[in-house]
Amino acid sequence: MKRVAILISGGGSNMLALLRAMTGDHPARAVLVASNDPGAGGLTKARAQGIPTAAVDHRGFGRDRAAFEAELLKPILAAELDILCLAGFMRVLTPDFVRRFEGRMLNIHPSLLPKYPGLHTHARALEAGDAEAGCTVHEVTAELDAGPILGQALVPILPGDTPETLAARVLVQEHRLYPAVLRRFAGGDRTPVMLG
């Protein structure tokens, strides 16, 4: 059974989708949910599911990302995890942190990578006149949103879409895609998952 830690910054809807999937014959179980924001709503949701939580407030560290990450590492390493999942974790991690979990850290991103790494993905897709948008689960590397793709889900862009309406439909697919990829990844299969 693979041990999974999940990093969040907000409400944790993707985290919750992962937790709900890790039951029965799933090859992984969550052992920790951690956040950079002690007030993140997802921490309460994780505790309600019986998952241990931790919070390290990044604001107390100013621009010292290494010091913040050193504190964040303490509960992560104590959890003896096999896989680290970023689920709406809104801090860019240093290359040193990423290297520590190379090949076993996943992230979900709200675009069809390699298109639109970074922020404002839905607005950028609309501005470009794209016919479809979607989401991607990828391995985390030192380069932002650039690691090997493990799965994608396509979402058609509809006439009259706004960044908000598109984001809401993409989020539904994120909640399908991330659990599907994690199940396969935890079982040792890195073949990309494609959802229409």
N, C-alpha and C positions, 0 to 999 in steps of 0.2 A: 504494500500500500504506500503510494507516494504521499509525502507530507507537503502541503501547500500553504504558503503565506500569501496574503493579498494586501496590497498597499492601495489606499484610497485617500481622497482629499475632501469628498463631499458626501452626498446622500447615499452613495454606494449601490446604485441599482444594478450595475454589472456584477459587483461583488455578490449581491443577493442572488442573482441568476446563477453564479458559479456555486454558491453554497447549496442552493436547492438542487443542483444537478449532482453534487458529490454525495450520493446515497446509493444504497443497494450494491450493484455489481460495479460501480464506478471504481477505477483503479487509483483514485486519490481521495484524500480527506483534508479539509482545512484545519490547520493547527493554530493560525494567528491571523487577525486582521489588524493592521497598523495604519496610522495616519500621521500626516504632518500638521493636522489641525485637531486639537483636543475637542473642539465643538462639532466635528464632522458628524452629521446625522447617521452615516453608515456605521459608526462605532456602536451606537445604541441598537441598530438592527442586527449587527453581528452578535452582540451580547445576548439578544433575544433568541438567537439561534444556538446559544450555548458555546460560542467560539471565543476563546481568549482574545483580548484586545490590548493595544498599546498605542500611545500617542506621544510624539515628540514635536513640540511646537517650533516650526522652522523660524518663526519671527524673532525668537530669542537669540538667534545666531547671526543676525545681520547678513552680510555677504559671505560669511564663512561656511561655504557648503560642505567642506570636508569635516568640520566640527559637527555640523548637523547630522551628516551621514554616519559619523562615528557613534553618535547617540542612537540613531535609528537602527544601526546594525546590532546593538546589544540585544533587543528582544527578538530580532530576526534570527540571529545566530543561536540564541537560547532555544528557539523553536525547532532547531535541527531539521530545517526544511530541505526538500528535494527540488521544489519548483517555486519560483517567486512570480506572482501575477500582479501586474500593474492594472488597476481598474479605476480609471479616473484619478490617477495620482498626478497632480499638477505641478510637480517639481522636476526639473531636468537633473538627472543624476550624473555624477562625475564619471569619467572613464574608469577611474580606480574602483568605484562601487560596481559599475557594470561588469568589469572584468572578473570580479569575485564570483559573479553568478552566470558567467558566460555559458551559453548553451542550455540554460535552465531558467531564463527569465523571459516572460511573455508580456505583451502589451496589446491593448485594443485601441485602434485609432479610427476616428470617424471620417475616413475617406478611402478611396480605392488607391492605396499606395501603389506605385511611387508618386501618384498625383497628390498634391496638397499636404505635404508634411507640415507639422506645426499647428497653428491656431486658425480659427475662422474658416474651417474647411467647407462648410455648407454654403456660406456666402461666396466663397471663391468658385465653387462648382457652378453656382447659379450665374455668377458674373461671366464665367467662361462659356455659358450656353451649353453645358454638358447635357446629354440625354439621360444619363444615369449617374447616381452617386452610390454610396455604400459605406462599408466598414471593412477593416483589415485587422487580423491578429497576426503579429509578427514577433520573432525573437528580438530581444533588445540588444543593440550593439552600441558602441560609443557614439556613433553618428545618429542624430535624432531621426526617429521613424524610418530607419534605413535597413533594419535587419531582415533576414530571410522571412518571406511571407509563408504563414502556416494556414491561412484561410481568408476568404473574402465572401461577403454577401452583397449582392447587387440590389439597388433600390431605384426604380425609375423616378426621374424628375417629372413632375406633373405641371401642366399649365397653371400659372398663378401661385406656384410654390414660393414660400418665403424661407429664409434660413431656419426659422422656428418650425414650420410645418415639415420641412425636409428633415430636420434634426430629430423630430418626434418619430418619423417613420424609420429612419436609420437606427434609432435606439432600439426599436422593436427587434430589428435584425441583429443588433449587437448582442441582445439577450439570448438569441438562438445560436449565434456563431461562436461566441467565446466558450460556452460550455462544451460545444461539439469539438472544438479544437483542443481544449484542455483534456477531455476524455481520451482523444487519440494520442496526444503528446505524452500524457502520463502512462499510456500503454506502450510507449516506445515507437510510435508511428508518427513521422514528421511529414507524411504526404499531405499536401494542402487540401483543406476542406473548401468546397465551393457551394454556396447556397444562392439560389436564384431569387 
